[in-house]
Amino acid sequence: MSSFTPAPSSARLAAGQTLTRALAAGDELFCAAGTLHLCSSALAGIDHVAGVRLQLRAGQSWRAPSAVWIQLTALDASAAWQCRPAPAMQEPAVAAAPSRARWRTRAAARLRSWRMLGA
């Protein structure tokens, strides 16, 4: 698995300026300054997610529940936003192989049980 993590994108919007972009499932939109009006809709044919309309104030964030199109509009004054990619999926931890001593102990226990059973 690659350890590459794309840098978050960010920009400023002037009052009344609108920006449209696509977000992947799990991406986070963070309002760094000002107030943003957010409208979202699901990408056609991918997921059945209801659209969202909300306002983000400085310090607030929103995480995309699925792949969506968003439209951001700066309200009243300029606003700054950042988009952070979804956290990478972690590979499951692989259990360490048992040591030789542990295998010997298991084999000895199995041999004892066979002897007791008369096999």
N, CA, C and O atoms as a GROMACS GRO file, in nm:
protein
  476
    1MET      N    1   0.084  -0.117   0.000
    1MET     CA    2   0.000   0.000   0.000
    1MET      C    3   0.089   0.124   0.000
    1MET      O    4   0.191   0.128   0.070
    2SER      N    5   0.053   0.221  -0.076
    2SER     CA    6   0.131   0.344  -0.088
    2SER      C    7   0.107   0.433   0.033
    2SER      O    8  -0.002   0.434   0.091
    3SER      N    9   0.210   0.507   0.071
    3SER     CA   10   0.195   0.599   0.183
    3SER      C   11   0.173   0.741   0.134
    3SER      O   12   0.180   0.835   0.213
    4PHE      N   13   0.145   0.759   0.003
    4PHE     CA   14   0.122   0.891  -0.054
    4PHE      C   15  -0.011   0.947  -0.006
    4PHE      O   16  -0.114   0.880  -0.014
    5THR      N   17  -0.008   1.070   0.044
    5THR     CA   18  -0.130   1.138   0.086
    5THR      C   19  -0.134   1.271   0.014
    5THR      O   20  -0.046   1.354   0.035
    6PRO      N   21  -0.235   1.294  -0.071
    6PRO     CA   22  -0.241   1.421  -0.142
    6PRO      C   23  -0.260   1.537  -0.046
    6PRO      O   24  -0.328   1.525   0.056
    7ALA      N   25  -0.200   1.650  -0.080
    7ALA     CA   26  -0.211   1.769   0.003
    7ALA      C   27  -0.354   1.822  -0.003
    7ALA      O   28  -0.418   1.814  -0.108
    8PRO      N   29  -0.404   1.874   0.108
    8PRO     CA   30  -0.540   1.929   0.105
    8PRO      C   31  -0.544   2.052   0.014
    8PRO      O   32  -0.449   2.130   0.011
    9SER      N   33  -0.653   2.069  -0.059
    9SER     CA   34  -0.669   2.187  -0.142
    9SER      C   35  -0.741   2.293  -0.061
    9SER      O   36  -0.822   2.262   0.026
   10SER      N   37  -0.711   2.417  -0.092
   10SER     CA   38  -0.774   2.528  -0.020
   10SER      C   39  -0.782   2.650  -0.111
   10SER      O   40  -0.709   2.659  -0.210
   11ALA      N   41  -0.870   2.742  -0.077
   11ALA     CA   42  -0.885   2.864  -0.155
   11ALA      C   43  -0.967   2.965  -0.076
   11ALA      O   44  -1.025   2.933   0.028
   12ARG      N   45  -0.969   3.086  -0.126
   12ARG     CA   46  -1.053   3.192  -0.070
   12ARG      C   47  -1.160   3.225  -0.173
   12ARG      O   48  -1.134   3.224  -0.293
   13LEU      N   49  -1.278   3.255  -0.125
   13LEU     CA   50  -1.387   3.299  -0.211
   13LEU      C   51  -1.426   3.440  -0.170
   13LEU      O   52  -1.439   3.470  -0.052
   14ALA      N   53  -1.445   3.527  -0.269
   14ALA     CA   54  -1.492   3.662  -0.241
   14ALA      C   55  -1.641   3.656  -0.210
   14ALA      O   56  -1.708   3.557  -0.242
   15ALA      N   57  -1.693   3.760  -0.147
   15ALA     CA   58  -1.835   3.763  -0.111
   15ALA      C   59  -1.922   3.738  -0.234
   15ALA      O   60  -1.907   3.806  -0.335
   16GLY      N   61  -2.012   3.640  -0.224
   16GLY     CA   62  -2.101   3.606  -0.334
   16GLY      C   63  -2.042   3.513  -0.438
   16GLY      O   64  -2.115   3.465  -0.524
   17GLN      N   65  -1.914   3.487  -0.434
   17GLN     CA   66  -1.849   3.398  -0.530
   17GLN      C   67  -1.889   3.253  -0.504
   17GLN      O   68  -1.904   3.212  -0.389
   18THR      N   69  -1.905   3.176  -0.611
   18THR     CA   70  -1.948   3.037  -0.601
   18THR      C   71  -1.844   2.945  -0.662
   18THR      O   72  -1.780   2.979  -0.761
   19LEU      N   73  -1.827   2.829  -0.601
   19LEU     CA   74  -1.733   2.728  -0.648
   19LEU      C   75  -1.805   2.594  -0.649
   19LEU      O   76  -1.880   2.563  -0.557
   20THR      N   77  -1.783   2.515  -0.754
   20THR     CA   78  -1.842   2.382  -0.763
   20THR      C   79  -1.730   2.281  -0.780
   20THR      O   80  -1.636   2.303  -0.857
   21ARG      N   81  -1.739   2.171  -0.706
   21ARG     CA   82  -1.638   2.064  -0.719
   21ARG      C   83  -1.696   1.932  -0.670
   21ARG      O   84  -1.799   1.928  -0.603
   22ALA      N   85  -1.628   1.825  -0.706
   22ALA     CA   86  -1.669   1.691  -0.664
   22ALA      C   87  -1.587   1.650  -0.542
   22ALA      O   88  -1.469   1.684  -0.532
   23LEU      N   89  -1.650   1.579  -0.452
   23LEU     CA   90  -1.582   1.524  -0.335
   23LEU      C   91  -1.602   1.373  -0.334
   23LEU      O   92  -1.708   1.323  -0.371
   24ALA      N   93  -1.500   1.302  -0.292
   24ALA     CA   94  -1.510   1.157  -0.278
   24ALA      C   95  -1.571   1.125  -0.142
   24ALA      O   96  -1.574   1.211  -0.053
   25ALA      N   97  -1.618   1.004  -0.126
   25ALA     CA   98  -1.675   0.962   0.002
   25ALA      C   99  -1.570   0.977   0.112
   25ALA      O  100  -1.458   0.929   0.098
   26GLY      N  101  -1.607   1.044   0.221
   26GLY     CA  102  -1.517   1.060   0.334
   26GLY      C  103  -1.434   1.186   0.331
   26GLY      O  104  -1.370   1.219   0.431
   27ASP      N  105  -1.432   1.259   0.219
   27ASP     CA  106  -1.356   1.385   0.214
   27ASP      C  107  -1.419   1.485   0.310
   27ASP      O  108  -1.540   1.485   0.332
   28GLU      N  109  -1.334   1.570   0.368
   28GLU     CA  110  -1.382   1.667   0.467
   28GLU      C  111  -1.364   1.808   0.414
   28GLU      O  112  -1.257   1.843   0.364
   29LEU      N  113  -1.469   1.889   0.426
   29LEU     CA  114  -1.465   2.029   0.387
   29LEU      C  115  -1.461   2.111   0.515
   29LEU      O  116  -1.547   2.095   0.601
   30PHE      N  117  -1.361   2.198   0.528
   30PHE     CA  118  -1.341   2.276   0.650
   30PHE      C  119  -1.351   2.423   0.616
   30PHE      O  120  -1.286   2.469   0.522
   31CYS      N  121  -1.430   2.498   0.691
   31CYS     CA  122  -1.442   2.643   0.674
   31CYS      C  123  -1.338   2.710   0.762
   31CYS      O  124  -1.349   2.708   0.885
   32ALA      N  125  -1.236   2.769   0.701
   32ALA     CA  126  -1.126   2.830   0.776
   32ALA      C  127  -1.158   2.973   0.818
   32ALA      O  128  -1.109   3.018   0.922
   33ALA      N  129  -1.238   3.045   0.741
   33ALA     CA  130  -1.274   3.184   0.774
   33ALA      C  131  -1.404   3.220   0.705
   33ALA      O  132  -1.435   3.167   0.598
   34GLY      N  133  -1.480   3.311   0.765
   34GLY     CA  134  -1.604   3.356   0.704
   34GLY      C  135  -1.716   3.255   0.719
   34GLY      O  136  -1.712   3.168   0.806
   35THR      N  137  -1.818   3.269   0.632
   35THR     CA  138  -1.933   3.180   0.633
   35THR      C  139  -1.955   3.127   0.492
   35THR      O  140  -1.957   3.204   0.395
   36LEU      N  141  -1.971   2.997   0.480
   36LEU     CA  142  -1.994   2.932   0.352
   36LEU      C  143  -2.133   2.870   0.348
   36LEU      O  144  -2.178   2.811   0.446
   37HIS      N  145  -2.202   2.884   0.235
   37HIS     CA  146  -2.328   2.815   0.212
   37HIS      C  147  -2.293   2.694   0.128
   37HIS      O  148  -2.234   2.707   0.021
   38LEU      N  149  -2.328   2.575   0.177
   38LEU     CA  150  -2.295   2.449   0.111
   38LEU      C  151  -2.422   2.383   0.060
   38LEU      O  152  -2.519   2.368   0.134
   39CYS      N  153  -2.421   2.344  -0.067
   39CYS     CA  154  -2.528   2.263  -0.126
   39CYS      C  155  -2.462   2.141  -0.186
   39CYS      O  156  -2.360   2.153  -0.254
   40SER      N  157  -2.518   2.023  -0.162
   40SER     CA  158  -2.460   1.901  -0.218
   40SER      C  159  -2.566   1.819  -0.287
   40SER      O  160  -2.685   1.828  -0.255
   41SER      N  161  -2.522   1.738  -0.383
   41SER     CA  162  -2.609   1.641  -0.447
   41SER      C  163  -2.525   1.522  -0.486
   41SER      O  164  -2.406   1.536  -0.515
   42ALA      N  165  -2.585   1.403  -0.485
   42ALA     CA  166  -2.512   1.281  -0.516
   42ALA      C  167  -2.469   1.282  -0.662
   42ALA      O  168  -2.539   1.337  -0.747
   43LEU      N  169  -2.356   1.220  -0.691
   43LEU     CA  170  -2.313   1.203  -0.828
   43LEU      C  171  -2.410   1.109  -0.896
   43LEU      O  172  -2.450   1.009  -0.837
   44ALA      N  173  -2.449   1.139  -1.017
   44ALA     CA  174  -2.552   1.063  -1.088
   44ALA      C  175  -2.521   0.915  -1.096
   44ALA      O  176  -2.415   0.874  -1.142
   45GLY      N  177  -2.617   0.835  -1.049
   45GLY     CA  178  -2.607   0.691  -1.064
   45GLY      C  179  -2.514   0.620  -0.968
   45GLY      O  180  -2.502   0.498  -0.974
   46ILE      N  181  -2.448   0.692  -0.878
   46ILE     CA  182  -2.354   0.626  -0.789
   46ILE      C  183  -2.420   0.590  -0.656
   46ILE      O  184  -2.424   0.473  -0.618
   47ASP      N  185  -2.470   0.688  -0.588
   47ASP     CA  186  -2.533   0.664  -0.458
   47ASP      C  187  -2.666   0.737  -0.451
   47ASP      O  188  -2.688   0.836  -0.521
   48HIS      N  189  -2.752   0.688  -0.368
   48HIS     CA  190  -2.881   0.754  -0.346
   48HIS      C  191  -2.873   0.828  -0.214
   48HIS      O  192  -2.917   0.777  -0.110
   49VAL      N  193  -2.818   0.948  -0.218
   49VAL     CA  194  -2.801   1.029  -0.098
   49VAL      C  195  -2.879   1.158  -0.116
   49VAL      O  196  -2.870   1.222  -0.221
   50ALA      N  197  -2.955   1.195  -0.017
   50ALA     CA  198  -3.031   1.319  -0.023
   50ALA      C  199  -2.936   1.438  -0.023
   50ALA      O  200  -2.832   1.435   0.044
   51GLY      N  201  -2.971   1.541  -0.097
   51GLY     CA  202  -2.890   1.662  -0.100
   51GLY      C  203  -2.891   1.733   0.034
   51GLY      O  204  -2.985   1.720   0.112
   52VAL      N  205  -2.786   1.807   0.060
   52VAL     CA  206  -2.772   1.879   0.187
   52VAL      C  207  -2.758   2.027   0.157
   52VAL      O  208  -2.690   2.066   0.061
   53ARG      N  209  -2.821   2.111   0.238
   53ARG     CA  210  -2.803   2.255   0.232
   53ARG      C  211  -2.774   2.302   0.374
   53ARG      O  212  -2.856   2.283   0.464
   54LEU      N  213  -2.658   2.361   0.393
   54LEU     CA  214  -2.624   2.409   0.527
   54LEU      C  215  -2.523   2.522   0.519
   54LEU      O  216  -2.464   2.548   0.414
   55GLN      N  217  -2.503   2.588   0.632
   55GLN     CA  218  -2.404   2.694   0.642
   55GLN      C  219  -2.291   2.648   0.732
   55GLN      O  220  -2.314   2.593   0.839
   56LEU      N  221  -2.170   2.671   0.687
   56LEU     CA  222  -2.052   2.641   0.768
   56LEU      C  223  -1.991   2.773   0.810
   56LEU      O  224  -1.964   2.860   0.726
   57ARG      N  225  -1.969   2.788   0.938
   57ARG     CA  226  -1.902   2.907   0.990
   57ARG      C  227  -1.757   2.871   1.020
   57ARG      O  228  -1.721   2.754   1.024
   58ALA      N  229  -1.675   2.972   1.041
   58ALA     CA  230  -1.532   2.949   1.066
   58ALA      C  231  -1.513   2.845   1.177
   58ALA      O  232  -1.571   2.856   1.285
   59GLY      N  233  -1.431   2.744   1.148
   59GLY     CA  234  -1.402   2.639   1.244
   59GLY      C  235  -1.490   2.516   1.231
   59GLY      O  236  -1.464   2.415   1.296
   60GLN      N  237  -1.595   2.522   1.149
   60GLN     CA  238  -1.683   2.408   1.131
   60GLN      C  239  -1.641   2.327   1.009
   60GLN      O  240  -1.580   2.380   0.916
   61SER      N  241  -1.674   2.198   1.010
   61SER     CA  242  -1.641   2.113   0.895
   61SER      C  243  -1.758   2.022   0.863
   61SER      O  244  -1.851   2.007   0.943
   62TRP      N  245  -1.752   1.961   0.746
   62TRP     CA  246  -1.855   1.868   0.700
   62TRP      C  247  -1.785   1.757   0.623
   62TRP      O  248  -1.696   1.784   0.542
   63ARG      N  249  -1.825   1.632   0.648
   63ARG     CA  250  -1.765   1.516   0.581
   63ARG      C  251  -1.866   1.459   0.482
   63ARG      O  252  -1.982   1.436   0.516
   64ALA      N  253  -1.820   1.436   0.359
   64ALA     CA  254  -1.907   1.383   0.253
   64ALA      C  255  -1.944   1.238   0.285
   64ALA      O  256  -1.855   1.156   0.306
   65PRO      N  257  -2.074   1.205   0.288
   65PRO     CA  258  -2.116   1.068   0.320
   65PRO      C  259  -2.092   0.971   0.204
   65PRO      O  260  -2.084   0.850   0.224
   66SER      N  261  -2.082   1.025   0.083
   66SER     CA  262  -2.057   0.944  -0.037
   66SER      C  263  -1.999   1.039  -0.142
   66SER      O  264  -1.973   1.156  -0.113
   67ALA      N  265  -1.979   0.989  -0.262
   67ALA     CA  266  -1.929   1.075  -0.369
   67ALA      C  267  -2.037   1.178  -0.403
   67ALA      O  268  -2.149   1.140  -0.439
   68VAL      N  269  -2.005   1.306  -0.391
   68VAL     CA  270  -2.104   1.412  -0.411
   68VAL      C  271  -2.045   1.529  -0.490
   68VAL      O  272  -1.924   1.548  -0.495
   69TRP      N  273  -2.134   1.606  -0.552
   69TRP     CA  274  -2.101   1.736  -0.608
   69TRP      C  275  -2.137   1.838  -0.502
   69TRP      O  276  -2.244   1.827  -0.442
   70ILE      N  277  -2.052   1.936  -0.479
   70ILE     CA  278  -2.088   2.043  -0.385
   70ILE      C  279  -2.079   2.177  -0.454
   70ILE      O  280  -2.005   2.194  -0.551
   71GLN      N  281  -2.156   2.270  -0.404
   71GLN     CA  282  -2.149   2.408  -0.449
   71GLN      C  283  -2.131   2.493  -0.325
   71GLN      O  284  -2.214   2.490  -0.233
   72LEU      N  285  -2.022   2.568  -0.322
   72LEU     CA  286  -1.992   2.655  -0.208
   72LEU      C  287  -2.013   2.800  -0.250
   72LEU      O  288  -1.973   2.839  -0.359
   73THR      N  289  -2.074   2.878  -0.163
   73THR     CA  290  -2.092   3.020  -0.187
   73THR      C  291  -2.051   3.095  -0.061
   73THR      O  292  -2.094   3.061   0.049
   74ALA      N  293  -1.966   3.197  -0.078
   74ALA     CA  294  -1.926   3.280   0.035
   74ALA      C  295  -2.038   3.378   0.065
   74ALA      O  296  -2.083   3.451  -0.024
   75LEU      N  297  -2.082   3.381   0.189
   75LEU     CA  298  -2.190   3.471   0.229
   75LEU      C  299  -2.134   3.598   0.292
   75LEU      O  300  -2.037   3.592   0.369
   76ASP      N  301  -2.192   3.711   0.262
   76ASP     CA  302  -2.164   3.841   0.324
   76ASP      C  303  -2.020   3.892   0.304
   76ASP      O  304  -2.003   4.007   0.264
   77ALA      N  305  -1.920   3.812   0.331
   77ALA     CA  306  -1.780   3.855   0.319
   77ALA      C  307  -1.699   3.741   0.259
   77ALA      O  308  -1.753   3.633   0.233
   78SER      N  309  -1.572   3.764   0.238
   78SER     CA  310  -1.488   3.657   0.182
   78SER      C  311  -1.478   3.542   0.283
   78SER      O  312  -1.491   3.561   0.404
   79ALA      N  313  -1.455   3.424   0.229
   79ALA     CA  314  -1.445   3.304   0.313
   79ALA      C  315  -1.330   3.218   0.262
   79ALA      O  316  -1.299   3.220   0.143
   80ALA      N  317  -1.269   3.144   0.352
   80ALA     CA  318  -1.161   3.052   0.316
   80ALA      C  319  -1.204   2.911   0.350
   80ALA      O  320  -1.268   2.888   0.452
   81TRP      N  321  -1.169   2.816   0.263
   81TRP     CA  322  -1.205   2.677   0.286
   81TRP      C  323  -1.086   2.588   0.256
   81TRP      O  324  -0.993   2.627   0.186
   82GLN      N  325  -1.092   2.467   0.312
   82GLN     CA  326  -0.992   2.363   0.287
   82GLN      C  327  -1.066   2.233   0.263
   82GLN      O  328  -1.168   2.207   0.326
   83CYS      N  329  -1.014   2.152   0.173
   83CYS     CA  330  -1.070   2.020   0.148
   83CYS      C  331  -0.962   1.918   0.180
   83CYS      O  332  -0.855   1.917   0.120
   84ARG      N  333  -0.992   1.832   0.276
   84ARG     CA  334  -0.897   1.728   0.317
   84ARG      C  335  -0.946   1.594   0.264
   84ARG      O  336  -1.063   1.561   0.280
   85PRO      N  337  -0.857   1.516   0.201
   85PRO     CA  338  -0.900   1.386   0.148
   85PRO      C  339  -0.938   1.290   0.260
   85PRO      O  340  -0.896   1.305   0.374
   86ALA      N  341  -1.019   1.193   0.224
   86ALA     CA  342  -1.062   1.091   0.320
   86ALA      C  343  -0.941   1.018   0.375
   86ALA      O  344  -0.843   0.997   0.303
   87PRO      N  345  -0.946   0.979   0.502
   87PRO     CA  346  -0.835   0.903   0.559
   87PRO      C  347  -0.813   0.774   0.480
   87PRO      O  348  -0.909   0.708   0.441
   88ALA      N  349  -0.688   0.740   0.457
   88ALA     CA  350  -0.656   0.617   0.383
   88ALA      C  351  -0.696   0.496   0.465
   88ALA      O  352  -0.689   0.497   0.588
   89MET      N  353  -0.740   0.394   0.396
   89MET     CA  354  -0.776   0.270   0.465
   89MET      C  355  -0.649   0.203   0.516
   89MET      O  356  -0.550   0.191   0.443
   90GLN      N  357  -0.652   0.161   0.639
   90GLN     CA  358  -0.538   0.093   0.699
   90GLN      C  359  -0.543  -0.055   0.663
   90GLN      O  360  -0.650  -0.116   0.665
   91GLU      N  361  -0.429  -0.111   0.630
   91GLU     CA  362  -0.424  -0.254   0.605
   91GLU      C  363  -0.440  -0.325   0.740
   91GLU      O  364  -0.386  -0.279   0.840
   92PRO      N  365  -0.511  -0.435   0.742
   92PRO     CA  366  -0.528  -0.506   0.870
   92PRO      C  367  -0.394  -0.554   0.922
   92PRO      O  368  -0.308  -0.598   0.845
   93ALA      N  369  -0.378  -0.546   1.051
   93ALA     CA  370  -0.253  -0.590   1.112
   93ALA      C  371  -0.240  -0.741   1.097
   93ALA      O  372  -0.335  -0.815   1.120
   94VAL      N  373  -0.123  -0.784   1.059
   94VAL     CA  374  -0.097  -0.927   1.042
   94VAL      C  375  -0.040  -0.980   1.173
   94VAL      O  376   0.056  -0.925   1.227
   95ALA      N  377  -0.100  -1.086   1.223
   95ALA     CA  378  -0.052  -1.144   1.348
   95ALA      C  379   0.088  -1.201   1.326
   95ALA      O  380   0.116  -1.261   1.223
   96ALA      N  381   0.173  -1.180   1.423
   96ALA     CA  382   0.309  -1.232   1.414
   96ALA      C  383   0.306  -1.385   1.417
   96ALA      O  384   0.226  -1.446   1.488
   97ALA      N  385   0.394  -1.444   1.338
   97ALA     CA  386   0.401  -1.590   1.335
   97ALA      C  387   0.448  -1.641   1.470
   97ALA      O  388   0.538  -1.582   1.531
   98PRO      N  389   0.391  -1.750   1.518
   98PRO     CA  390   0.433  -1.804   1.648
   98PRO      C  391   0.581  -1.845   1.642
   98PRO      O  392   0.630  -1.893   1.539
   99SER      N  393   0.648  -1.826   1.752
   99SER     CA  394   0.790  -1.862   1.757
   99SER      C  395   0.806  -2.014   1.755
   99SER      O  396   0.709  -2.088   1.774
  100ARG      N  397   0.930  -2.060   1.730
  100ARG     CA  398   0.956  -2.204   1.726
  100ARG      C  399   0.926  -2.269   1.860
  100ARG      O  400   0.874  -2.381   1.866
  101ALA      N  401   0.959  -2.199   1.968
  101ALA     CA  402   0.934  -2.256   2.101
  101ALA      C  403   0.784  -2.279   2.121
  101ALA      O  404   0.743  -2.379   2.180
  102ARG      N  405   0.703  -2.187   2.072
  102ARG     CA  406   0.558  -2.201   2.086
  102ARG      C  407   0.509  -2.322   2.006
  102ARG      O  408   0.424  -2.397   2.053
  103TRP      N  409   0.563  -2.340   1.883
  103TRP     CA  410   0.525  -2.456   1.802
  103TRP      C  411   0.565  -2.587   1.870
  103TRP      O  412   0.490  -2.685   1.868
  104ARG      N  413   0.683  -2.587   1.930
  104ARG     CA  414   0.728  -2.708   2.000
  104ARG      C  415   0.634  -2.742   2.116
  104ARG      O  416   0.599  -2.858   2.137
  105THR      N  417   0.594  -2.640   2.190
  105THR     CA  418   0.503  -2.659   2.302
  105THR      C  419   0.370  -2.716   2.254
  105THR      O  420   0.315  -2.808   2.315
  106ARG      N  421   0.318  -2.660   2.144
  106ARG     CA  422   0.191  -2.710   2.090
  106ARG      C  423   0.204  -2.854   2.041
  106ARG      O  424   0.117  -2.937   2.066
  107ALA      N  425   0.313  -2.882   1.971
  107ALA     CA  426   0.334  -3.018   1.919
  107ALA      C  427   0.348  -3.118   2.034
  107ALA      O  428   0.295  -3.228   2.026
  108ALA      N  429   0.419  -3.079   2.140
  108ALA     CA  430   0.437  -3.168   2.255
  108ALA      C  431   0.303  -3.194   2.324
  108ALA      O  432   0.276  -3.307   2.364
  109ALA      N  433   0.221  -3.093   2.337
  109ALA     CA  434   0.090  -3.109   2.400
  109ALA      C  435   0.001  -3.202   2.316
  109ALA      O  436  -0.069  -3.286   2.371
  110ARG      N  437   0.005  -3.187   2.185
  110ARG     CA  438  -0.074  -3.272   2.098
  110ARG      C  439  -0.026  -3.418   2.107
  110ARG      O  440  -0.107  -3.510   2.110
  111LEU      N  441   0.105  -3.437   2.111
  111LEU     CA  442   0.161  -3.572   2.123
  111LEU      C  443   0.120  -3.638   2.253
  111LEU      O  444   0.086  -3.757   2.255
  112ARG      N  445   0.123  -3.562   2.364
  112ARG     CA  446   0.081  -3.615   2.494
  112ARG      C  447  -0.066  -3.658   2.491
  112ARG      O  448  -0.102  -3.763   2.542
  113SER      N  449  -0.150  -3.573   2.428
  113SER     CA  450  -0.293  -3.607   2.423
  113SER      C  451  -0.318  -3.730   2.339
  113SER      O  452  -0.407  -3.808   2.370
  114TRP      N  453  -0.242  -3.749   2.232
  114TRP     CA  454  -0.256  -3.870   2.150
  114TRP      C  455  -0.215  -3.993   2.228
  114TRP      O  456  -0.278  -4.098   2.219
  115ARG      N  457  -0.107  -3.979   2.308
  115ARG     CA  458  -0.060  -4.094   2.387
  115ARG      C  459  -0.164  -4.132   2.492
  115ARG      O  460  -0.187  -4.250   2.518
  116MET      N  461  -0.227  -4.030   2.553
  116MET     CA  462  -0.328  -4.060   2.656
  116MET      C  463  -0.450  -4.126   2.595
  116MET      O  464  -0.514  -4.208   2.660
  117LEU      N  465  -0.482  -4.093   2.472
  117LEU     CA  466  -0.597  -4.150   2.404
  117LEU      C  467  -0.565  -4.288   2.347
  117LEU      O  468  -0.655  -4.361   2.305
  118GLY      N  469  -0.439  -4.322   2.347
  118GLY     CA  470  -0.399  -4.454   2.299
  118GLY      C  471  -0.390  -4.463   2.148
  118GLY      O  472  -0.401  -4.571   2.091
  119ALA      N  473  -0.370  -4.352   2.087
  119ALA     CA  474  -0.361  -4.353   1.940
  119ALA      C  475  -0.224  -4.394   1.893
  119ALA      O  476  -0.200  -4.400   1.772
   0.00000   0.00000   0.00000
